[in-house]
């Protein structure tokens, strides 16, 4: 397994702290692997393997442990010595009322507890009820571009010579770790991703939220995917379906969107008014958990390129811990405003600087901002190298590999 230092370091920062470590993320984003890497790390730190209990609840071997009582009793039978134990519970949402057993393990036992799950809303409701103040959450994404390069180097033994060309591979392949542990054609890669998507839809969306009209849900998914990077409203979705002789009310749209967010298939990015300094309640944007999901469901289309580039930048900002908004400044739109503690960064994303009107369209909104925070225009353009009045133009590959923004 290839180490993912970003997440492993975050988890180890809370090692032996009296809180439950909750690791969330879309299916196949690497949560199980990070628990195995954590197990290796614990052994390196001198913890004997007999004091590390790893349980994967998607394994058929544990299918009989389906409620909190059985889980707690099973854990107690494995804790046989008066020593510190490390309990690693993978895909915990498969166990009914799991939160009671997890809470009891933290309170009753000399144990450090780590759990993973693939549905945020299911996890957050139980956590807030039973574990309020006694847990921390770490969210895992699919591979970043820098991780893509690292995984490929581990696979081939050779570092990337041209990161711009390698970004084009990442753009098409996406970041699900399984696709970076061997050689895949795009056709077979998208089949793997479609299976991941189908599992997330069925198990973490349809079953968890008791959605009856699966066909309608998938139509909503395709509408969202087809509008990645565009301003979005539930009314527009309802009007679209009405135009196609399919009725859907606004509450159903919101319920489906919430379910998809809960399964980490999509992310909602709210809209921020720079002048009014407030978060707006309308015309947010939605993005996908990984660009390969878009291709696996919709097929690869060149017209997706601008939205996909935005998607990749948005995910990178989230990985690094930024709160991400889309921006409105007077009548102009800013693709991203990202905030973290006392820092802020403004970003415009485009495919290429094809002509002067495109240059004006991307730089003008940022030129109107009168503060000292960094401002970037991010593209795939190889020939346009100008910075304008302190606004930096960067190739997206170079931007993603920057240590700091």
Secondary structure, DSSP 8 states (H G I E B T S, - for coil): ----HHHHHHHHTTTTSSSEEEEE-STTSSHHHHHHHHHHHHHHTT--GGGEEEEETTSGGGTT--BHHHHHHHHHHH--SSS-EEEEEESGGGSBTHHHHHHHHHHHSSEEEEEEES-HHHHHHHHHHHSTTSEEEEE--S--HHHHHHHHHHHHS---S-HHHHHHHHHHH---GGGGSS---HHHHHHHHHHHHHHHHIIIIIHHHT---HHHHHHHHHHHHHTTTSEE-HHHHHHHHHHTT----HHHHHHHHHHHHHTTSEEEEEEEETTTTEEEEEEEEEEES-HHHHHHHH---GGGHHHHHHHHHHHHHHHTT-EEEEEEETTEEEEEEEEETTEEEEEEE-S---SHHHHHHHHHHHHT--SSSEEEEEE--SS----BTTBEEEEHHHHHT-S--
